[in-house]
Amino acid sequence: MGLFPKKLAAPKQKSQDEIDLAAEQKVTFRAVWLGVVASVGGFMFGYVSGQISGFFDMGDFGERFGNYYDNGWVFSAYRQGAIVALLPAGALLGSLVAGKIADSLGRRIAISASALFSCIGTIIEITSTSVWAQFAVGRLVTGVGIGALSVVVPMYQSESAPAILRGILVSCYQLFITLGIWTAEMINYGTHDLNNSGSWRIPNGISFLWALVLGGGILFLPESPRYAYRVGRHDEARNTIARLAGLEPSARSVNMQIDEIRQKLEEEKAGADTKWYEIFGTALLRRTLIGIILQSGQQLTGANFFFYYGTTIFKATGLSDSYITQIILGSVNVGCTVAGLWIVKNVGRRKALITGALWMTMCFLIYSFVGWFVLDPVNPANTPQAGNVLIVFSCFFIVAFATTWGPLVWAVVAELYPARYRAPAMALATASNWLWNFLMSLFTRPITDSISYFYGLVFAGCCLALAAFVYLFVIESKDRTLEEIETMYNQKVSPRHSSKWRADGPIGQRDVEEKPEIHSGSATTSTHGDA
């Protein structure tokens, strides 16, 4: 079928069994600790992303890697773009291979290896003395490890967390990204007045600490129960599910989850051998595209426009210390992402994503028109009110992003795919995020040099389109197990009525678009996904 769902029967409420099973699960320290330790991968992502903006305004960094003009050491648009962009370029490569590594070595070992690999890039960066290309290559190598983590960490969290905590724990990945950005900005502020290489080498070297914490700490956590079950470690899977949910291994909720995992695995084994390119087949194409568009959309909201180039942007508004403004934005980002965890738990995915996209559209429209028509481009000090408006609506934008599209995209994409396609599908979706990250990093300076604040209108249009996309195509998956979400996609549940779908009852009584087709002897069946 096409991407547009057909009209449905009247929606049904959740069954009493679903409500009872959700109530049986507990919020445990083990589950929270698993989410926190794994989320250090997000902290590493945020830290290396947030520190680079401040480096370009440091004297020693400019002398070593910039160009000298009449006004001092500066970076050309393309040199600055290349240094920034090679991190997401490396992350793009890392994300594409991460799925295969995670399926071969297991989720935990893949996370540990990726974290420690990023240390190689940090060594290359720190040992750079005067050749900017060496520093850029170091960011490329670091990016490979960061990109792999951006796939495997949310995968590990989504497969391990109890249903009642999954959205929050996966969204902690985004919270730790914001904490990493904020930490980098604070350290940059503390070192930027140094008159030697310590101004940028100290922030860079601290990256080793985060890599060692994650690379070592993850080895003390259990393997993903769904991965363990798939490789034949059934007792380990059962015990892990029970411990993380605070239950006995024989508890009803544990038995039902094991039964669901076993049933899905048996259905998969009944089909043909899995090929990675089947994610583009009729059965999975729709979900593959949803994941790609959501992850691309997280970049096309324009958030990294502020985080990568914030120091440069706010220096142009006439601020005497643009590092302070970056810290303000970073603090707003962290605080609102914490609030975003409450939204993930208590508000549906669809409502939050749609509202956030519309809010960000409004912020970028005001930002663009005030910056173009009101702010004095020659001497911004002549128009202080305009500069204040830009800062205020930048903060409003961060509020919207940090409470919705920041944390929720990782959670929704981690829930999208059937187990045997999860690794390649998540790798492709995350790779699309890094691709747009790379393109925006490389071309933002040249574009803003050409059209200035009207660049914000591009992001405003993207945010408006993303609101419409979520309304039409993204189902509500809050508080559902991964196996229930898989069933919803197999039954082609309408996104608009998906919040009221129930798992029990004959198929003719469920809130479905049409009875799924099963093609005998084909690798493409309803158990793999929906069109």
N, C-alpha and C positions, 0 to 999 in steps of 0.2 A: 504494500500500500504506500501511499505518499506520506509526506511529513504531516499533513493536516489530519487530525483525528476526526472520526465520524461522531454523530450525535449519539449520546448514551441514554440508557435507561436511568430511572431515578436512582440517585446515590444511596448507599447503605452506610450505616454507622459501624464503628468497630465492634467486633463480637466481644462477649463477656470473657471468653477465653483469652483473647489478646490483652484485655485490660488486666486480668488476673495475673497473667504471665509477666507483664511489664511491672506490676506491683511487687512480684516476688523478687525481682532483682534489686540489689542494693548498690549504693555508691560506696565503693571500697577504696581504701588507701592504695592497694596494689594497682587498681585500674588507673587511678589518678596519677600515681607515680610513673607508671608505664607511659602515659600520655606526656607527662612533663619531660622525662628523660629523652624520649624520642624527639620531642619538639625542639631540643637543642639544635637539631638539623635546620630548623627554621631560623633559630637565632644566628647560626653561622651565615645563612643566606642574607638576613637583614644586616648583619654586621659588615660584611664585605661590600654590600650595596650602599650602606649609609656612609661609610668612611670616605669614599672616593670624592664626593661632592666637596668636602672640606679641604682635601689635598690640593685642589687647584688654586686655592687662595693662600697657600703656605709659601713663604719666601724661598726656603731651601728646595722645595719640590719644584717650584718654577725655575729656579736657576739650573737645576740638573736636567730637567726634561722639557722645558718650555723654549720659546723663541724670544729673543730680545728685540724690542722695538723702542721707540722714543720714550714711551711711558713706563718702561720696565719689562719684566719677564711676563709673557702672556702665552696662552695656548691657542693655536688656530682652531677653527671650528672642527675640522676633520681630525686633527691630532687628539683633541679632547674627546671627540666622538669615538675614535678608535680605542682609546684607553678605557673609556667607560664600556664600550660595546663588546669588547673581547671577553668580558666575564660572562654575559649571557650567551655569547657564541659558544664558549666552552660548555656552559650549562645545557645548551641545546644538544650537543654531542653526548654529554653525560646522561641526559634524560632518555635519549633514544636507546642506549645500551642497558639502562638500569633494569628494565623489565626482565631481560634475559638473565642478567646477573642474579636478580632476586629469585627467579624461578630455579636457577641452578644451585645457588649457594644457600638459599633461605633468606628470609627478610632480615634477620638480625646480623648475619655475617655481611650481607650486602651493605647495610647501614654502617657498620664498623669500618669496612674496607674503604667506603666512599669518604668517610670523615677523615681518615688518616691519609688518603690520597691527596686531599686538598692541601695538606702541609707542604707537599712538594712545590706547589704554586707559590705559597707564602715565602718559601726559601728563595725562589727565583726573584720575587718582588723585592725582598729585603736586601738582597745582594746587588741590586741594580745601583749603579753609581752615576752614569751620565747618559746612557742610551735608553730613550723612552720606550723603544720597541721591546727591550728585555722586560721592563716592568709590565708592559701590555701582555707579553707572552705569559708572564707569571699569573696574571689575572685569567688568561685563557685556561691554564692548567687548573687553577683553583676552581674555575667555573665547572670543569668536568665533574669534580667531586660534589659541588653544590647542586648541580643539575641532577645527578643520580639520587642525592638525598631528597630532592623535591618530589621524586616519584615514589621512592621506597618508603619514606617516613609516613606519608598519609595512607599508603597501602597497608603498612604494618599496623597503624593505629585503627584503621577502619575494620580490619580483619580480626583484631584482638579485643576491641572495646565492647562492653555490653551495649545493647541497643539503646538503653536509656541514657548512656553517656557518650555514645559514638560521635554525635554531632559536636558536642563540646570538646572532646579530646582531639578530634581531627582539626577543629578550629583553633585549638591551642597552637597548632603549627603557625598559623597566621599571627597569633598573639606574640609568639616568640620572634617572628620576623620583625614585628614592630619594636619589641624590646631590643633586638639586635641593632636596628637602625638608631634608636634612641641612645643606646650605649655608645655606639660609634660616634655619634654627634657630641656626646658629653666628653668623650676622651679627646676628640679633635679639638674641642673648645679648650681643654686643659693643656694641650701641647702646641697649639698653633702659633703661640708667641715665641717658641724656642727658635733660636737663630742657627740651628744645626739640623742634621738629618733626623734627630730624635723627634722632631715635630711630626713626621709621617712614619718613621720606622717603628716608633713605640706603638702607635695604634695598629700598625700592620703586624708586629710581632705578637701582640696579644691574641691574634687569631689562633695561634697554636693551642692556647688554653681550651678554647671551645671545642676544637677538634679532638683533643685528648679526652675531654669529659665525655663527649658522645661516643667516640670510638671504643673507649673502655667501658663506660657505663652501660651501654646497650647489651653487652655480653652477659650482664647479670640479670637480664630480664628474660621472660619466657618467649619461645618462638610463637609466631602467629598460630593460633589453634587451627585455622582453616588450612594454612599451609601444612602444618603437622599432620592433619588428617589426610590430606591429599597424598602425602608421601608415606602413608601407612602407619604413622605413630598415633594410633587412635586413642590409647589411654592418656597419652600426653595432652592431646587436644581436649579430651573431656575434663581432665583435671585443671587445665588452664582456664577453660570457660568457667568452671565452678569457682575457682579461686578469685578470678577477676570480678565475678558477680556476687561474691560473698555467700555462696551456696554449697551444699553437699554435692559430690559428683553424681549422686542418684536423684537429685532434685528434678521436679517435673520440667522446669524451664530448661535445664541442661539437657535432659533427654530429648526435648522437642528440638532444640538447636542442633544436637548431634544428628537427629533423624532428618532434619532439613538439609544439613550439609551432606549426609550420606545419599539422600534422595537426589540432590542436584548432581552429585558426583556420578551416581549410577546412570542418570539420564545422559550425562556427558559421555560416559564410557560406551553407552549404547550407540552413540553416533560414530561418525568417522573420526580419524585422527585430527587433532587440532592443527590448523595452519594459521600463522599470524595474520595473513592477508584476509582471512575470513571476517575480520572486523569491518571490512568494506563490503561484505556481502549483504544480500537483502535482509537477512535476519538481524544484523547488528548495525547497519549503516546509520540508522537514525540516532542510536545512542552514541556511536562514534562521533557523529557530527555535533551532537549536543555537547559532548565533552570538549571537543576542539573549540567550539564557539564560546563556551563559558570560560575556558582558560585563556583564550585569546582576548575575550572581553575584559577579563580582569586587568590586562595591560592596557586595553583601549579605553578604559575609563580615564586614563591620564594620571594615575596616582604617582607613577615613577617620574613623571615630568617634574614634580616637586622634589622627590627624594634624591634623584640623580643630579639635578641642576639647581636645587633650591638656593644654595649659596650664591650662585651666579645670578639667579632670577631676582632675589630680594636685594642684592647689592644694587641692581638697576633701579630699584624703587627709591633709592636715596638713603637707605639705612646705613648707619655708621658701622654696625657690627652685624653682618648677616648671619654669623654663627648663632647669635641669640635667637633669631627668627627660626632657624632650623631646629633649635632645641625646643622652641615653643610648638612648632608643628609636630615634632617627634613626640612631645609629651601629650599633645591632643590625640595623636595616633594611638599611643599605648593606652591611655585612659579609655578611649572610646572602643578599642578592641576588647578590653575587659567587659565593657557594657555589651559589646557584640556577642559575648559568650552567653549572656542572659537571653539575648534575642534568639540565638541558635537553639537554646533549650525551650523557650516559651513561645516563640513566634514561628510560624511556618516558613519554610525556605522560600516559597513563591512570593508571599507578601513582602518579606524583607528585601529580596532581590529587586522586585519591581519598584518598591518605594525608594530604595537606595539609588537606583539608576535614575529615577525622575529627579530626585534631590540633587544629584551630581550634575545633571543637565542644567538645572537652574543656576547652580554655582558657577559653572563654566561660562554660561551666557553673560552673567554679570561681570565675571573676571575679565572676559574678552572685551566687552564693550567699554568698561571703565578704563582698562589698560590702554585701549586704542584711542578713545575719544577724549578722555579726561586727563590722564597722566601726562605730564610734560616729559617727553622722551629725552630732551637735551639736559634739563636740570630738574629732576624729580622733586627736589626740595621746594620748588615753587608750587607744587600741588600735593601737600602732605595728606589732605583728606583722601585723595585718590589712592595714595600708597596704603593708607590705613584700610580702605575698602578691599584692596587686593589681598592684604594679609588676613582680614576677617573672613572673607569668602574662601580663601585658601583653607582656613581652619574649618569652616562649615563643610567644605568638600571632604576634608580628612575625616570629619565626624561621620559623614554618610558612608564613605568607603570603609572605614575601620569597623563600622557596626554591621555592614551588609556584605558587599562584594569582596572585602578582604578575607574574612574567615569563612564565609559560606561557600564560596566556589570550591575550596579544597574539600569541604565536607560532601557537597553534592556530587562532584566528579568521582570521589572515592567510593560512592555508593552506586554508581551507574551500571557497572558491568558484571556479567556472570564470572564465576571464579576462574575458569580456565582461560578466559580472555582478559582478565583484569590487568595483568602485567603489561602486555603490549598496548592495550587500549589506553591505560593511564599514562604509559610512556609517551604515546603519540599526543595525547591531550596536553600533557605538561610540556612537551617539546614545542607545541604551538604557542604556549605562554612565553617560553624562552625565545622563540623566533621573533615574536612581536617586541619582546623586551630588547633584543639585539637591534632590531630595526629602529626602534624609537631612540635607543641610546646613541646610535650612529648618526641619525639624521635630525635629531631635535635641534641641535645648535644651528646647523645650516638653515633649517626651516624657520626657526625663530628669528634668525638674522634677516630673513627675507620678509616674513609676514608678521613678525612680532606677536602681539597678544591675540591676533586673530587665529593663531594656532589652537587656542582654546575652543573655537567653534567646531573644529574637527572632533574633539573629544565630546563636546556637547551632543553632536549628531550621533556618535557611537553609543553614548549612554542612552539616548532616546530609543535607538534601535534595539539595544539590549533589553530594555524594559518590555518592549513588544515581543521579543523572542522568548523571554521567560514566560510571559502570559500564555503564549501559544504552545510551547513545547516542553516545559520542565514540569515534571510531576512533583507532588508533595511527598517527601520521604521521611518526614520527621517521626522519630520514635519507632521506626520499623526495622526489622532485621534485614540483613542483606538478602536473605532468601525470599522474604516477602516482597522486597523491592523488585527482585528478579521476576517473581510471579506477576507483579503489576505490569511490568513491561511486556511479558509474554502475552498477557491478556489485553494489551493495548488500552490501558485505562486512560481516560481523558484527563489531561492536565488540569482542566478547570474544575473537575469533580473529584480529583484524586485524593483530597484530604479526607473524604468520607468513605473511601473504599474499605471493604472488610475482607478478611482472608477466608472465612468459612462459608459454607453454603454451596449448593450446586452451581456449576458455571453459568447456567442460564439465569441465576438470581444475582450474579455479581454485577458490579458496575463496569461493564466491558464494552469495547467498541464492536468486536466481532469475535467469534470463536476462532482461536488460533489454528492455523493449518500445520499439519505435520506431514512432511514429505518422506515417505518410507525410503530408507536406503540412502538418503542425502545427508551431507554434513550440515545442511542448513535446515534446522527444525525450530519449532517454537520454543524448545528448551534453550536455545542459544540466545534468543533476544527477540526484538520486534523490528518491523520494517520502518 
